[in-house]
Amino acid sequence: MSSPLAVEVRALSKTYEVHERPPGLAAALRSVFRRKYKTIHAVSDLSFTVEPGERVGFLGPNGAGKTTTLKMLAGLLHPTAGEARIAGYVPRRREAAFLKSITLVMGQKQQLLWDLPPADTFTMNRAIYEVSDADFAETLGELTELLDLGAIMKKPTRQLSLGERMKCELAAALLHRPQLLFLDEPTIGLDVAMQLTVREFIRQYNERRGATVLLTSHYMDDVASLCPRVVVIDQGRLRYDGDLPSLVRSIQPDKRVALRFSGSADREAVARAGTIVDFDAAHAVIQIPRVDLREAVGHLLGLSFVADLTIEDPPLEEVMRELFSASKPAEADADAGTQADSA
């Protein structure tokens, strides 16, 4: 008998009734007796599946319904319609075996006890998840090595930097060895070096444990380095499900060529190869249709002032901006649904 899917989402929907009123005292008094509500569709008829062990980027603009979806998959919210199954479990039932198989890490929220060292939170989580002493010692040792926790576990949480706290948050969330990780902006606010550390840790945990990862992030480097596959939603609906290179090609089929100059550059000569995106005395970036790439590169390499040349895809941030450019009018409504989540 085959193992169940790690994530199975079928026609999942979540709506909210949001109170609306104009500003002012009179409107506030009227709302005591008569309220006007607006229906917000945070998630609408969403369907996708994730195989065990996959690393999947879950993308969308602000207010697209990503956090709402993760909360439904974790059992924190009940769907208005549709269904979800996590490794065969129904999340809203919150069965003990289900809770021990997942973890939800949110970059803007913390579970560490503020005035106590992270080691105390680790001990508390060991008791909550009924982890044996032997398994706790083994797992904590592995996480300490992977995350380089060392002495920071013994400092009060309030004395730790943001990056140190995030490393301890990840350790606390993984002490029970979950097989499915819901990671909502795990690198938000971290510096570049700490982002690299967290990404490498997630990759190693996935490879060592065979754990499934569903990751949301507005840092496209997180997605590009960790997720071979992306699921994109917009206004609560599925927009794309597939590999990242195919998404890039479908939105911006052209290539970018970055040039570094060794002498005085001729702008007109460079422009004959394609559309100039950026140009100064030291370097340039030009956009070239893929079908013209070979001929354009040959032309550029023949220019005496070109010292170096690299071929790249357009930046992921630009691709995503173009993909969601038509969704801005709906963001306010979706944001209202996200705010209702937090209430």
TORKOL-4160 file (C-alpha; in steps of 0.2 Angstrom, whole numbers, padded with zeros to 4 digits, m for minus):
343
<pt num="1" X="0000" Y="0000" Z="0000"/>
<pt num="2" X="0007" Y="0017" Z="m0005"/>
<pt num="3" X="0010" Y="0031" Z="0008"/>
<pt num="4" X="m0002" Y="0045" Z="0008"/>
<pt num="5" X="0002" Y="0062" Z="0000"/>
<pt num="6" X="0011" Y="0074" Z="0012"/>
<pt num="7" X="m0002" Y="0087" Z="0007"/>
<pt num="8" X="m0018" Y="0085" Z="m0002"/>
<pt num="9" X="m0029" Y="0101" Z="m0004"/>
<pt num="10" X="m0046" Y="0099" Z="m0013"/>
<pt num="11" X="m0057" Y="0114" Z="m0018"/>
<pt num="12" X="m0052" Y="0123" Z="m0001"/>
<pt num="13" X="m0060" Y="0139" Z="0003"/>
<pt num="14" X="m0060" Y="0151" Z="0017"/>
<pt num="15" X="m0072" Y="0167" Z="0018"/>
<pt num="16" X="m0074" Y="0180" Z="0031"/>
<pt num="17" X="m0088" Y="0192" Z="0036"/>
<pt num="18" X="m0079" Y="0209" Z="0039"/>
<pt num="19" X="m0087" Y="0223" Z="0047"/>
<pt num="20" X="m0086" Y="0240" Z="0037"/>
<pt num="21" X="m0090" Y="0257" Z="0043"/>
<pt num="22" X="m0085" Y="0275" Z="0038"/>
<pt num="23" X="m0074" Y="0285" Z="0051"/>
<pt num="24" X="m0082" Y="0296" Z="0064"/>
<pt num="25" X="m0092" Y="0296" Z="0080"/>
<pt num="26" X="m0109" Y="0296" Z="0072"/>
<pt num="27" X="m0104" Y="0281" Z="0061"/>
<pt num="28" X="m0097" Y="0272" Z="0076"/>
<pt num="29" X="m0114" Y="0274" Z="0086"/>
<pt num="30" X="m0124" Y="0268" Z="0071"/>
<pt num="31" X="m0114" Y="0253" Z="0070"/>
<pt num="32" X="m0119" Y="0248" Z="0087"/>
<pt num="33" X="m0137" Y="0245" Z="0081"/>
<pt num="34" X="m0134" Y="0241" Z="0063"/>
<pt num="35" X="m0118" Y="0234" Z="0055"/>
<pt num="36" X="m0113" Y="0232" Z="0037"/>
<pt num="37" X="m0103" Y="0217" Z="0033"/>
<pt num="38" X="m0093" Y="0212" Z="0017"/>
<pt num="39" X="m0088" Y="0195" Z="0012"/>
<pt num="40" X="m0070" Y="0192" Z="0010"/>
<pt num="41" X="m0064" Y="0177" Z="0000"/>
<pt num="42" X="m0047" Y="0174" Z="0007"/>
<pt num="43" X="m0045" Y="0157" Z="m0001"/>
<pt num="44" X="m0056" Y="0151" Z="m0016"/>
<pt num="45" X="m0057" Y="0134" Z="m0023"/>
<pt num="46" X="m0039" Y="0130" Z="m0020"/>
<pt num="47" X="m0032" Y="0112" Z="m0025"/>
<pt num="48" X="m0014" Y="0105" Z="m0025"/>
<pt num="49" X="m0004" Y="0091" Z="m0019"/>
<pt num="50" X="0013" Y="0088" Z="m0012"/>
<pt num="51" X="0023" Y="0072" Z="m0012"/>
<pt num="52" X="0032" Y="0066" Z="0004"/>
<pt num="53" X="0050" Y="0074" Z="0005"/>
<pt num="54" X="0046" Y="0088" Z="m0008"/>
<pt num="55" X="0052" Y="0106" Z="m0005"/>
<pt num="56" X="0039" Y="0117" Z="m0012"/>
<pt num="57" X="0038" Y="0136" Z="m0012"/>
<pt num="58" X="0021" Y="0143" Z="m0009"/>
<pt num="59" X="0021" Y="0160" Z="m0017"/>
<pt num="60" X="0009" Y="0175" Z="m0019"/>
<pt num="61" X="0008" Y="0194" Z="m0016"/>
<pt num="62" X="0003" Y="0201" Z="0001"/>
<pt num="63" X="m0015" Y="0196" Z="0006"/>
<pt num="64" X="m0015" Y="0182" Z="m0007"/>
<pt num="65" X="m0021" Y="0169" Z="0006"/>
<pt num="66" X="m0004" Y="0160" Z="0009"/>
<pt num="67" X="m0004" Y="0162" Z="0028"/>
<pt num="68" X="m0023" Y="0158" Z="0029"/>
<pt num="69" X="m0020" Y="0142" Z="0019"/>
<pt num="70" X="m0005" Y="0137" Z="0030"/>
<pt num="71" X="m0016" Y="0139" Z="0046"/>
<pt num="72" X="m0030" Y="0128" Z="0038"/>
<pt num="73" X="m0017" Y="0115" Z="0034"/>
<pt num="74" X="m0010" Y="0116" Z="0052"/>
<pt num="75" X="m0028" Y="0114" Z="0059"/>
<pt num="76" X="m0028" Y="0132" Z="0067"/>
<pt num="77" X="m0042" Y="0138" Z="0055"/>
<pt num="78" X="m0057" Y="0128" Z="0049"/>
<pt num="79" X="m0061" Y="0129" Z="0030"/>
<pt num="80" X="m0077" Y="0136" Z="0024"/>
<pt num="81" X="m0078" Y="0123" Z="0010"/>
<pt num="82" X="m0067" Y="0110" Z="0003"/>
<pt num="83" X="m0055" Y="0098" Z="0012"/>
<pt num="84" X="m0037" Y="0096" Z="0016"/>
<pt num="85" X="m0027" Y="0080" Z="0022"/>
<pt num="86" X="m0010" Y="0080" Z="0029"/>
<pt num="87" X="m0002" Y="0063" Z="0028"/>
<pt num="88" X="m0019" Y="0056" Z="0029"/>
<pt num="89" X="m0025" Y="0066" Z="0043"/>
<pt num="90" X="m0039" Y="0079" Z="0043"/>
<pt num="91" X="m0031" Y="0095" Z="0051"/>
<pt num="92" X="m0046" Y="0102" Z="0059"/>
<pt num="93" X="m0048" Y="0087" Z="0070"/>
<pt num="94" X="m0031" Y="0091" Z="0078"/>
<pt num="95" X="m0027" Y="0073" Z="0083"/>
<pt num="96" X="m0012" Y="0070" Z="0093"/>
<pt num="97" X="m0003" Y="0060" Z="0080"/>
<pt num="98" X="m0006" Y="0073" Z="0067"/>
<pt num="99" X="0001" Y="0087" Z="0079"/>
<pt num="100" X="0017" Y="0077" Z="0082"/>
<pt num="101" X="0019" Y="0075" Z="0063"/>
<pt num="102" X="0019" Y="0094" Z="0058"/>
<pt num="103" X="0027" Y="0110" Z="0064"/>
<pt num="104" X="0022" Y="0128" Z="0059"/>
<pt num="105" X="0036" Y="0141" Z="0060"/>
<pt num="106" X="0030" Y="0159" Z="0057"/>
<pt num="107" X="0044" Y="0172" Z="0056"/>
<pt num="108" X="0034" Y="0186" Z="0064"/>
<pt num="109" X="0029" Y="0176" Z="0079"/>
<pt num="110" X="0038" Y="0167" Z="0092"/>
<pt num="111" X="0036" Y="0152" Z="0105"/>
<pt num="112" X="0052" Y="0155" Z="0115"/>
<pt num="113" X="0049" Y="0161" Z="0133"/>
<pt num="114" X="0055" Y="0179" Z="0133"/>
<pt num="115" X="0064" Y="0180" Z="0150"/>
<pt num="116" X="0070" Y="0162" Z="0150"/>
<pt num="117" X="0084" Y="0154" Z="0140"/>
<pt num="118" X="0079" Y="0144" Z="0124"/>
<pt num="119" X="0085" Y="0128" Z="0133"/>
<pt num="120" X="0069" Y="0130" Z="0145"/>
<pt num="121" X="0058" Y="0131" Z="0130"/>
<pt num="122" X="0066" Y="0115" Z="0122"/>
<pt num="123" X="0063" Y="0106" Z="0139"/>
<pt num="124" X="0045" Y="0111" Z="0139"/>
<pt num="125" X="0042" Y="0106" Z="0121"/>
<pt num="126" X="0050" Y="0089" Z="0125"/>
<pt num="127" X="0037" Y="0086" Z="0138"/>
<pt num="128" X="0022" Y="0093" Z="0127"/>
<pt num="129" X="0027" Y="0081" Z="0113"/>
<pt num="130" X="0031" Y="0067" Z="0125"/>
<pt num="131" X="0049" Y="0065" Z="0117"/>
<pt num="132" X="0059" Y="0052" Z="0126"/>
<pt num="133" X="0075" Y="0057" Z="0134"/>
<pt num="134" X="0086" Y="0048" Z="0122"/>
<pt num="135" X="0077" Y="0055" Z="0107"/>
<pt num="136" X="0078" Y="0072" Z="0114"/>
<pt num="137" X="0096" Y="0071" Z="0117"/>
<pt num="138" X="0100" Y="0065" Z="0100"/>
<pt num="139" X="0089" Y="0077" Z="0091"/>
<pt num="140" X="0095" Y="0092" Z="0101"/>
<pt num="141" X="0113" Y="0087" Z="0098"/>
<pt num="142" X="0109" Y="0086" Z="0079"/>
<pt num="143" X="0100" Y="0103" Z="0079"/>
<pt num="144" X="0114" Y="0111" Z="0089"/>
<pt num="145" X="0127" Y="0105" Z="0077"/>
<pt num="146" X="0117" Y="0110" Z="0061"/>
<pt num="147" X="0112" Y="0127" Z="0068"/>
<pt num="148" X="0128" Y="0131" Z="0078"/>
<pt num="149" X="0117" Y="0135" Z="0094"/>
<pt num="150" X="0131" Y="0132" Z="0107"/>
<pt num="151" X="0131" Y="0144" Z="0121"/>
<pt num="152" X="0116" Y="0154" Z="0115"/>
<pt num="153" X="0104" Y="0141" Z="0122"/>
<pt num="154" X="0108" Y="0147" Z="0139"/>
<pt num="155" X="0106" Y="0165" Z="0137"/>
<pt num="156" X="0089" Y="0173" Z="0141"/>
<pt num="157" X="0079" Y="0175" Z="0125"/>
<pt num="158" X="0078" Y="0194" Z="0126"/>
<pt num="159" X="0097" Y="0195" Z="0125"/>
<pt num="160" X="0098" Y="0186" Z="0109"/>
<pt num="161" X="0099" Y="0194" Z="0092"/>
<pt num="162" X="0085" Y="0191" Z="0079"/>
<pt num="163" X="0095" Y="0179" Z="0070"/>
<pt num="164" X="0100" Y="0169" Z="0086"/>
<pt num="165" X="0081" Y="0169" Z="0091"/>
<pt num="166" X="0076" Y="0162" Z="0074"/>
<pt num="167" X="0089" Y="0148" Z="0075"/>
<pt num="168" X="0082" Y="0143" Z="0092"/>
<pt num="169" X="0064" Y="0145" Z="0085"/>
<pt num="170" X="0068" Y="0132" Z="0072"/>
<pt num="171" X="0076" Y="0121" Z="0085"/>
<pt num="172" X="0061" Y="0122" Z="0096"/>
<pt num="173" X="0049" Y="0118" Z="0082"/>
<pt num="174" X="0059" Y="0103" Z="0076"/>
<pt num="175" X="0063" Y="0094" Z="0093"/>
<pt num="176" X="0049" Y="0082" Z="0090"/>
<pt num="177" X="0056" Y="0077" Z="0073"/>
<pt num="178" X="0041" Y="0083" Z="0062"/>
<pt num="179" X="0039" Y="0075" Z="0045"/>
<pt num="180" X="0030" Y="0091" Z="0037"/>
<pt num="181" X="0037" Y="0108" Z="0040"/>
<pt num="182" X="0025" Y="0123" Z="0036"/>
<pt num="183" X="0037" Y="0138" Z="0036"/>
<pt num="184" X="0030" Y="0155" Z="0034"/>
<pt num="185" X="0043" Y="0169" Z="0031"/>
<pt num="186" X="0057" Y="0160" Z="0041"/>
<pt num="187" X="0070" Y="0172" Z="0036"/>
<pt num="188" X="0061" Y="0188" Z="0037"/>
<pt num="189" X="0071" Y="0202" Z="0045"/>
<pt num="190" X="0088" Y="0192" Z="0045"/>
<pt num="191" X="0104" Y="0198" Z="0037"/>
<pt num="192" X="0111" Y="0190" Z="0022"/>
<pt num="193" X="0123" Y="0178" Z="0031"/>
<pt num="194" X="0109" Y="0172" Z="0043"/>
<pt num="195" X="0097" Y="0169" Z="0028"/>
<pt num="196" X="0111" Y="0158" Z="0021"/>
<pt num="197" X="0112" Y="0149" Z="0037"/>
<pt num="198" X="0094" Y="0146" Z="0039"/>
<pt num="199" X="0092" Y="0140" Z="0021"/>
<pt num="200" X="0106" Y="0128" Z="0022"/>
<pt num="201" X="0098" Y="0121" Z="0038"/>
<pt num="202" X="0081" Y="0118" Z="0030"/>
<pt num="203" X="0090" Y="0109" Z="0016"/>
<pt num="204" X="0100" Y="0098" Z="0027"/>
<pt num="205" X="0085" Y="0094" Z="0038"/>
<pt num="206" X="0075" Y="0090" Z="0023"/>
<pt num="207" X="0088" Y="0078" Z="0016"/>
<pt num="208" X="0092" Y="0070" Z="0033"/>
<pt num="209" X="0075" Y="0067" Z="0038"/>
<pt num="210" X="0065" Y="0066" Z="0022"/>
<pt num="211" X="0054" Y="0079" Z="0028"/>
<pt num="212" X="0042" Y="0088" Z="0017"/>
<pt num="213" X="0044" Y="0107" Z="0017"/>
<pt num="214" X="0030" Y="0120" Z="0012"/>
<pt num="215" X="0039" Y="0137" Z="0012"/>
<pt num="216" X="0032" Y="0155" Z="0010"/>
<pt num="217" X="0044" Y="0169" Z="0008"/>
<pt num="218" X="0045" Y="0186" Z="0000"/>
<pt num="219" X="0064" Y="0184" Z="m0002"/>
<pt num="220" X="0065" Y="0175" Z="m0019"/>
<pt num="221" X="0083" Y="0169" Z="m0015"/>
<pt num="222" X="0075" Y="0158" Z="m0002"/>
<pt num="223" X="0063" Y="0150" Z="m0015"/>
<pt num="224" X="0077" Y="0149" Z="m0029"/>
<pt num="225" X="0089" Y="0140" Z="m0018"/>
<pt num="226" X="0077" Y="0128" Z="m0009"/>
<pt num="227" X="0062" Y="0125" Z="m0019"/>
<pt num="228" X="0062" Y="0115" Z="m0036"/>
<pt num="229" X="0044" Y="0117" Z="m0037"/>
<pt num="230" X="0032" Y="0132" Z="m0033"/>
<pt num="231" X="0014" Y="0134" Z="m0031"/>
<pt num="232" X="0008" Y="0152" Z="m0034"/>
<pt num="233" X="m0009" Y="0159" Z="m0028"/>
<pt num="234" X="m0016" Y="0176" Z="m0031"/>
<pt num="235" X="m0033" Y="0182" Z="m0023"/>
<pt num="236" X="m0034" Y="0165" Z="m0015"/>
<pt num="237" X="m0034" Y="0156" Z="m0031"/>
<pt num="238" X="m0021" Y="0144" Z="m0039"/>
<pt num="239" X="m0011" Y="0153" Z="m0053"/>
<pt num="240" X="0003" Y="0142" Z="m0056"/>
<pt num="241" X="0010" Y="0125" Z="m0051"/>
<pt num="242" X="0026" Y="0119" Z="m0058"/>
<pt num="243" X="0045" Y="0121" Z="m0058"/>
<pt num="244" X="0052" Y="0139" Z="m0056"/>
<pt num="245" X="0062" Y="0140" Z="m0073"/>
<pt num="246" X="0046" Y="0136" Z="m0083"/>
<pt num="247" X="0037" Y="0150" Z="m0073"/>
<pt num="248" X="0051" Y="0163" Z="m0077"/>
<pt num="249" X="0051" Y="0158" Z="m0095"/>
<pt num="250" X="0032" Y="0160" Z="m0096"/>
<pt num="251" X="0032" Y="0177" Z="m0089"/>
<pt num="252" X="0048" Y="0184" Z="m0096"/>
<pt num="253" X="0055" Y="0174" Z="m0110"/>
<pt num="254" X="0070" Y="0185" Z="m0113"/>
<pt num="255" X="0087" Y="0183" Z="m0106"/>
<pt num="256" X="0098" Y="0196" Z="m0097"/>
<pt num="257" X="0116" Y="0198" Z="m0102"/>
<pt num="258" X="0127" Y="0207" Z="m0090"/>
<pt num="259" X="0143" Y="0215" Z="m0097"/>
<pt num="260" X="0158" Y="0222" Z="m0088"/>
<pt num="261" X="0169" Y="0235" Z="m0098"/>
<pt num="262" X="0187" Y="0237" Z="m0098"/>
<pt num="263" X="0188" Y="0253" Z="m0108"/>
<pt num="264" X="0177" Y="0267" Z="m0115"/>
<pt num="265" X="0161" Y="0258" Z="m0120"/>
<pt num="266" X="0150" Y="0262" Z="m0136"/>
<pt num="267" X="0132" Y="0263" Z="m0130"/>
<pt num="268" X="0126" Y="0261" Z="m0148"/>
<pt num="269" X="0136" Y="0246" Z="m0152"/>
<pt num="270" X="0129" Y="0238" Z="m0136"/>
<pt num="271" X="0111" Y="0243" Z="m0140"/>
<pt num="272" X="0112" Y="0233" Z="m0157"/>
<pt num="273" X="0112" Y="0217" Z="m0147"/>
<pt num="274" X="0096" Y="0220" Z="m0137"/>
<pt num="275" X="0087" Y="0232" Z="m0126"/>
<pt num="276" X="0097" Y="0241" Z="m0113"/>
<pt num="277" X="0091" Y="0239" Z="m0095"/>
<pt num="278" X="0106" Y="0247" Z="m0087"/>
<pt num="279" X="0121" Y="0256" Z="m0093"/>
<pt num="280" X="0136" Y="0265" Z="m0086"/>
<pt num="281" X="0154" Y="0267" Z="m0089"/>
<pt num="282" X="0159" Y="0251" Z="m0080"/>
<pt num="283" X="0145" Y="0239" Z="m0084"/>
<pt num="284" X="0128" Y="0236" Z="m0093"/>
<pt num="285" X="0113" Y="0224" Z="m0093"/>
<pt num="286" X="0104" Y="0221" Z="m0109"/>
<pt num="287" X="0088" Y="0211" Z="m0112"/>
<pt num="288" X="0089" Y="0199" Z="m0127"/>
<pt num="289" X="0075" Y="0187" Z="m0134"/>
<pt num="290" X="0081" Y="0169" Z="m0132"/>
<pt num="291" X="0080" Y="0165" Z="m0151"/>
<pt num="292" X="0092" Y="0180" Z="m0154"/>
<pt num="293" X="0104" Y="0175" Z="m0140"/>
<pt num="294" X="0118" Y="0166" Z="m0149"/>
<pt num="295" X="0119" Y="0180" Z="m0162"/>
<pt num="296" X="0119" Y="0194" Z="m0149"/>
<pt num="297" X="0132" Y="0186" Z="m0138"/>
<pt num="298" X="0143" Y="0184" Z="m0153"/>
<pt num="299" X="0141" Y="0202" Z="m0157"/>
<pt num="300" X="0145" Y="0207" Z="m0139"/>
<pt num="301" X="0161" Y="0196" Z="m0138"/>
<pt num="302" X="0167" Y="0205" Z="m0153"/>
<pt num="303" X="0167" Y="0222" Z="m0145"/>
<pt num="304" X="0185" Y="0226" Z="m0139"/>
<pt num="305" X="0179" Y="0235" Z="m0123"/>
<pt num="306" X="0169" Y="0220" Z="m0117"/>
<pt num="307" X="0180" Y="0212" Z="m0103"/>
<pt num="308" X="0167" Y="0200" Z="m0096"/>
<pt num="309" X="0150" Y="0193" Z="m0100"/>
<pt num="310" X="0137" Y="0183" Z="m0091"/>
<pt num="311" X="0120" Y="0176" Z="m0096"/>
<pt num="312" X="0106" Y="0176" Z="m0083"/>
<pt num="313" X="0087" Y="0174" Z="m0081"/>
<pt num="314" X="0078" Y="0190" Z="m0076"/>
<pt num="315" X="0077" Y="0193" Z="m0058"/>
<pt num="316" X="0064" Y="0183" Z="m0049"/>
<pt num="317" X="0057" Y="0199" Z="m0040"/>
<pt num="318" X="0053" Y="0207" Z="m0058"/>
<pt num="319" X="0045" Y="0191" Z="m0063"/>
<pt num="320" X="0034" Y="0190" Z="m0048"/>
<pt num="321" X="0030" Y="0208" Z="m0049"/>
<pt num="322" X="0024" Y="0206" Z="m0067"/>
<pt num="323" X="0014" Y="0191" Z="m0063"/>
<pt num="324" X="0005" Y="0200" Z="m0049"/>
<pt num="325" X="0004" Y="0217" Z="m0057"/>
<pt num="326" X="m0015" Y="0215" Z="m0061"/>
<pt num="327" X="m0020" Y="0209" Z="m0043"/>
<pt num="328" X="m0017" Y="0226" Z="m0034"/>
<pt num="329" X="m0035" Y="0232" Z="m0033"/>
<pt num="330" X="m0040" Y="0216" Z="m0024"/>
<pt num="331" X="m0026" Y="0216" Z="m0011"/>
<pt num="332" X="m0035" Y="0227" Z="0001"/>
<pt num="333" X="m0049" Y="0214" Z="0002"/>
<pt num="334" X="m0037" Y="0200" Z="0004"/>
<pt num="335" X="m0028" Y="0209" Z="0017"/>
<pt num="336" X="m0044" Y="0211" Z="0027"/>
<pt num="337" X="m0045" Y="0192" Z="0027"/>
<pt num="338" X="m0028" Y="0191" Z="0033"/>
<pt num="339" X="m0031" Y="0203" Z="0048"/>
<pt num="340" X="m0047" Y="0193" Z="0052"/>
<pt num="341" X="m0035" Y="0178" Z="0054"/>
<pt num="342" X="m0026" Y="0187" Z="0068"/>
<pt num="343" X="m0041" Y="0192" Z="0077"/>
